[in-house]
Amino acid sequence: MASNDWIEIPVFIHGITPDENPGSHDPQYTALYDNIQAELKAHGKSIFEVQPIKIEWGWHRPDSTQPVEQDQYLAEVQRLVARQTLAVEAGIWDFTLSPTRLIHKEMRKVFLFGFADLLYYASKDGEATVRQHVFKDIVAGVNQHITEDENKISLTIVGHSAGSLIAHDLLYHLFGKDKVSDFPEVRELRKLADSEPPRLRVRRFYTIGSPITPLTFRSNVLITMVRTNSLPNPVDLGLRPDSTLPNPRWVNFWDMDDIASFPVSFLYENMDGVVKDEYVDLGDLFPPVHNAYWDNDQIAKRIAETF
């Protein structure tokens, strides 16, 4: 998709998964990408002309020829801890009539294979390690399309679960008014955003099943901002006013039965509806509902409508 000489690049970043052996997110990424392309055509809009940047973090794909990054040992350690924990529990006799015991084992797995991803990223070491890996891969993907001085890059980012948090942090590193990124690759890419006229922009930011709201509690700075109603400005995420890009620029899809997803719009300065929460009913059972966003036709349709 090219619009006013902008090269439109979709970026997909996965997040929490309760699967013991997650493998690749290619099927989920492909399902959403194909559905969006079909909906764009149905709405008479131009489709993407480049393949998406597909991010994998937290484990190492068996078919990958790339060196193992530190964060990719996460899934291996999760499996080890889960096996040992469940083996210890299996040797304990503790009779109860509580119906919650029926789902106890599955909820243990959700915590150990799912929420542990989020705990890792919320930690100082995990945050730095995941950012180093994911930011580097995204910048490398973008750089493939920067072949001429006049090239202009436009990003449409879809972040799922903890991936939405990683994407949010990347945008702040690229566009934050007072932010000087710790990562050389990002600083180089930011030069495009800071050029005059800008050669890097965010067209749309889509979050699905996002825990950004409770992660407000991860720093004193964020807690103070919310407490004093000094809300962050979406401009610092690259969502700058643009007469050619109507609002909403950030659409957050969430389902109350997905206990890992939350509305976000009330946490930001939201002039003219630049950030919008879209409620979707994807199912009633967690954790399956948490991964139901990827192949949902209504989400693909809404993305095409807001594009």
C-alpha positions as CSV (number, residue, x, y, z in Angstrom):
1,M,0.0,0.0,0.0
2,A,1.4,3.4,-1.0
3,S,-0.3,6.6,0.0
4,N,1.2,9.9,-1.0
5,D,4.5,8.2,-1.4
6,W,4.4,6.6,2.0
7,I,5.5,2.9,2.1
8,E,2.9,1.3,4.4
9,I,4.4,-1.5,6.6
10,P,2.2,-3.7,8.9
11,V,3.9,-4.9,12.1
12,F,2.5,-7.8,14.2
13,I,3.7,-8.5,17.8
14,H,2.3,-11.4,19.8
15,G,1.9,-11.4,23.5
16,I,0.9,-13.8,26.3
17,T,0.2,-17.3,25.2
18,P,-0.9,-20.1,27.6
19,D,0.5,-22.8,25.2
20,E,3.3,-25.0,26.5
21,N,4.8,-25.3,23.1
22,P,3.8,-22.1,21.2
23,G,5.8,-22.7,18.1
24,S,5.3,-19.9,15.5
25,H,2.6,-17.2,15.3
26,D,2.6,-17.4,11.5
27,P,-0.9,-18.9,11.3
28,Q,-2.4,-16.2,13.5
29,Y,-0.5,-13.4,11.8
30,T,-1.4,-14.7,8.3
31,A,-5.1,-15.1,9.3
32,L,-5.4,-11.5,10.4
33,Y,-3.3,-10.1,7.6
34,D,-5.4,-12.0,4.9
35,N,-8.7,-10.9,6.5
36,I,-7.5,-7.3,6.7
37,Q,-6.5,-7.4,3.0
38,A,-9.9,-8.8,2.0
39,E,-11.8,-6.2,4.1
40,L,-9.7,-3.4,2.6
41,K,-10.7,-4.6,-0.9
42,A,-14.3,-4.9,0.2
43,H,-14.2,-1.3,1.4
44,G,-12.6,0.0,-1.8
45,K,-9.3,0.8,-0.2
46,S,-5.8,0.1,-1.2
47,I,-4.3,-3.1,0.2
48,F,-0.8,-3.5,1.7
49,E,1.8,-4.0,-0.9
50,V,4.5,-5.3,1.5
51,Q,4.5,-8.3,3.8
52,P,4.2,-7.7,7.5
53,I,7.0,-7.6,9.9
54,K,6.3,-10.7,12.1
55,I,7.8,-10.7,15.5
56,E,8.5,-13.7,17.6
57,W,9.9,-13.4,21.2
58,G,10.0,-15.5,24.3
59,W,11.0,-18.8,22.5
60,H,13.2,-19.9,19.7
61,R,11.5,-21.3,16.6
62,P,12.8,-24.8,15.7
63,D,13.2,-23.8,12.1
64,S,15.0,-20.5,12.8
65,T,18.6,-20.1,11.7
66,Q,19.1,-17.0,13.9
67,P,21.2,-17.2,17.1
68,V,19.1,-17.7,20.3
69,E,18.4,-14.4,22.0
70,Q,18.3,-14.3,25.8
71,D,14.5,-13.8,26.0
72,Q,14.0,-16.9,23.9
73,Y,15.0,-19.1,26.8
74,L,11.8,-18.0,28.6
75,A,9.5,-20.7,27.2
76,E,12.1,-23.4,28.0
77,V,12.3,-22.3,31.6
78,Q,8.5,-22.1,31.9
79,R,8.2,-25.7,30.8
80,L,10.8,-26.8,33.3
81,V,9.2,-24.9,36.2
82,A,5.7,-26.2,35.2
83,R,6.8,-29.8,35.1
84,Q,8.4,-29.7,38.5
85,T,5.6,-27.7,40.1
86,L,2.9,-30.0,38.8
87,A,4.9,-33.1,39.7
88,V,5.2,-31.9,43.3
89,E,1.5,-31.2,43.5
90,A,0.6,-34.6,42.1
91,G,2.3,-36.2,45.2
92,I,0.1,-34.3,47.7
93,W,-3.2,-35.5,49.0
94,D,-5.4,-32.6,49.9
95,F,-9.1,-33.4,49.6
96,T,-11.5,-30.6,49.0
97,L,-15.1,-30.1,47.8
98,S,-14.2,-26.7,46.2
99,P,-15.2,-26.7,42.5
100,T,-12.2,-24.5,41.8
101,R,-10.0,-27.6,42.2
102,L,-11.4,-28.8,38.9
103,I,-9.7,-26.1,37.0
104,H,-6.7,-25.8,39.3
105,K,-4.2,-27.5,37.0
106,E,-5.3,-25.5,33.9
107,M,-5.1,-22.2,35.8
108,R,-1.6,-23.2,37.0
109,K,-0.6,-23.6,33.4
110,V,-2.2,-20.3,32.4
111,F,-0.1,-18.6,35.0
112,L,3.1,-20.4,34.3
113,F,2.9,-20.3,30.5
114,G,0.9,-17.1,30.0
115,F,1.1,-14.5,32.7
116,A,4.8,-15.4,33.3
117,D,5.5,-13.7,29.9
118,L,4.0,-10.5,31.3
119,L,5.9,-10.8,34.6
120,Y,9.1,-11.2,32.6
121,Y,8.5,-8.1,30.5
122,A,7.5,-6.1,33.6
123,S,10.9,-6.9,35.3
124,K,13.9,-4.7,34.7
125,D,16.0,-7.5,33.1
126,G,13.1,-8.9,31.0
127,E,12.1,-5.5,29.7
128,A,15.6,-4.6,28.6
129,T,16.2,-8.0,27.0
130,V,12.9,-8.2,25.1
131,R,13.2,-4.6,23.9
132,Q,16.7,-5.2,22.6
133,H,15.5,-8.2,20.6
134,V,12.1,-6.9,19.4
135,F,13.2,-3.4,18.6
136,K,16.2,-4.7,16.7
137,D,14.0,-7.0,14.6
138,I,11.5,-4.3,13.8
139,V,14.2,-1.8,12.8
140,A,15.8,-4.4,10.6
141,G,12.5,-5.0,8.9
142,V,11.8,-1.3,8.4
143,N,15.4,-0.7,7.1
144,Q,14.8,-3.2,4.2
145,H,12.4,-0.6,2.7
146,I,14.7,2.4,3.2
147,T,16.6,2.3,-0.1
148,E,16.4,6.0,-1.1
149,D,16.8,9.3,0.7
150,E,13.2,10.3,-0.2
151,N,11.6,7.1,1.0
152,K,8.9,7.7,3.6
153,I,7.9,4.9,6.0
154,S,4.4,4.6,7.5
155,L,3.7,1.9,10.2
156,T,0.5,0.2,11.1
157,I,1.2,-1.8,14.3
158,V,-1.0,-4.6,15.7
159,G,0.1,-5.6,19.3
160,H,-1.5,-8.4,21.1
161,S,-1.4,-8.7,24.9
162,A,2.1,-8.1,26.2
163,G,3.0,-7.4,22.6
164,S,0.8,-4.3,22.8
165,L,3.0,-3.1,25.7
166,I,6.2,-3.7,23.7
167,A,4.7,-1.9,20.7
168,H,3.7,1.0,23.0
169,D,7.2,1.3,24.4
170,L,8.7,1.2,20.9
171,L,6.6,4.1,19.8
172,Y,7.6,6.1,22.8
173,H,11.2,5.5,22.0
174,L,10.7,6.5,18.4
175,F,8.5,9.6,19.0
176,G,8.6,10.6,22.7
177,K,9.2,14.3,23.0
178,D,11.7,14.0,25.9
179,K,12.9,10.4,25.2
180,V,16.4,9.6,24.1
181,S,16.4,5.9,23.4
182,D,18.9,3.5,24.9
183,F,19.0,1.5,21.7
184,P,21.3,2.7,18.8
185,E,19.1,1.1,16.1
186,V,16.1,3.0,17.4
187,R,18.0,6.2,17.6
188,E,19.0,5.8,13.9
189,L,15.4,5.2,12.9
190,R,14.1,8.1,15.0
191,K,16.1,10.4,12.8
192,L,13.5,9.7,10.1
193,A,10.7,10.7,12.5
194,D,12.6,13.9,13.5
195,S,13.5,15.0,10.0
196,E,11.7,17.9,8.3
197,P,9.4,16.9,6.7
198,P,9.1,13.6,8.7
199,R,10.0,10.4,6.9
200,L,8.6,8.1,9.5
201,R,5.0,8.1,10.9
202,V,2.5,5.9,12.6
203,R,-0.6,5.5,10.5
204,R,-2.6,3.4,12.9
205,F,-2.0,1.6,16.2
206,Y,-4.2,-1.4,17.0
207,T,-4.1,-3.2,20.3
208,I,-5.9,-6.5,21.0
209,G,-6.3,-8.1,24.3
210,S,-4.1,-5.5,25.9
211,P,-3.0,-5.3,29.6
212,I,-1.6,-1.8,29.2
213,T,-4.0,-0.4,31.8
214,P,-2.9,-2.5,34.8
215,L,0.7,-2.1,33.8
216,T,0.3,1.5,34.8
217,F,1.3,0.2,38.2
218,R,4.8,-0.7,37.0
219,S,6.4,2.7,37.8
220,N,6.0,5.5,40.2
221,V,6.0,8.0,37.3
222,L,3.0,6.4,35.7
223,I,1.2,6.1,39.1
224,T,1.7,9.8,39.7
225,M,0.6,10.8,36.2
226,V,-2.7,9.0,36.7
227,R,-3.2,10.2,40.3
228,T,-2.7,13.8,39.3
229,N,-4.6,13.5,36.0
230,S,-1.4,14.5,34.1
231,L,-2.2,12.0,31.3
232,P,0.2,11.1,28.6
233,N,-0.2,12.7,25.2
234,P,-0.7,10.3,22.3
235,V,1.6,12.6,20.3
236,D,4.5,11.0,22.1
237,L,3.5,7.7,20.5
238,G,3.7,9.2,17.1
239,L,-0.1,9.9,16.9
240,R,0.4,13.4,15.7
241,P,-2.4,15.5,14.3
242,D,-2.7,14.9,10.5
243,S,-5.4,16.1,8.3
244,T,-5.0,13.1,6.0
245,L,-5.4,10.6,8.9
246,P,-8.8,11.0,10.7
247,N,-9.3,9.7,14.2
248,P,-9.2,7.3,15.8
249,R,-5.5,6.6,15.3
250,W,-5.3,4.1,18.1
251,V,-8.1,1.5,18.4
252,N,-8.0,-0.9,21.4
253,F,-10.1,-4.0,21.0
254,W,-11.1,-5.8,24.3
255,D,-13.5,-8.3,25.7
256,M,-14.5,-8.4,29.4
257,D,-14.3,-12.2,29.4
258,D,-10.6,-11.9,28.4
259,I,-9.3,-11.1,31.9
260,A,-6.0,-9.9,30.4
261,S,-7.6,-7.1,28.3
262,F,-8.7,-3.7,29.5
263,P,-10.0,-0.4,28.1
264,V,-7.2,2.2,27.7
265,S,-8.7,5.5,26.4
266,F,-9.2,7.1,29.8
267,L,-5.5,6.9,30.5
268,Y,-4.5,9.3,27.7
269,E,-5.2,12.9,26.6
270,N,-7.9,12.1,24.1
271,M,-8.7,15.2,22.2
272,D,-11.0,14.5,19.3
273,G,-11.1,10.8,20.0
274,V,-7.5,9.9,18.9
275,V,-7.7,6.8,21.2
276,K,-10.8,4.6,21.0
277,D,-11.8,1.5,22.9
278,E,-13.8,-1.0,20.8
279,Y,-15.6,-3.7,22.7
280,V,-15.9,-7.1,21.0
281,D,-17.6,-10.2,22.2
282,L,-15.3,-13.1,21.3
283,G,-16.4,-15.8,23.7
284,D,-16.9,-16.5,27.3
285,L,-14.1,-18.8,28.2
286,F,-10.6,-17.7,29.3
287,P,-7.9,-18.5,28.1
288,P,-9.3,-19.4,24.6
289,V,-10.9,-16.0,24.3
290,H,-7.5,-14.3,24.8
291,N,-6.2,-15.6,21.5
292,A,-9.5,-15.2,19.6
293,Y,-8.7,-11.8,18.2
294,W,-6.4,-13.0,15.4
295,D,-9.0,-14.7,13.2
296,N,-12.1,-12.7,14.1
297,D,-13.8,-11.3,11.0
298,Q,-15.3,-8.3,12.9
299,I,-11.9,-7.1,14.1
300,A,-10.5,-7.3,10.5
301,K,-13.5,-5.4,9.3
302,R,-13.2,-2.7,11.9
303,I,-9.5,-2.3,11.2
304,A,-10.3,-1.8,7.5
305,E,-13.0,0.7,8.3
306,T,-10.8,2.8,10.5
307,F,-7.8,2.5,8.2
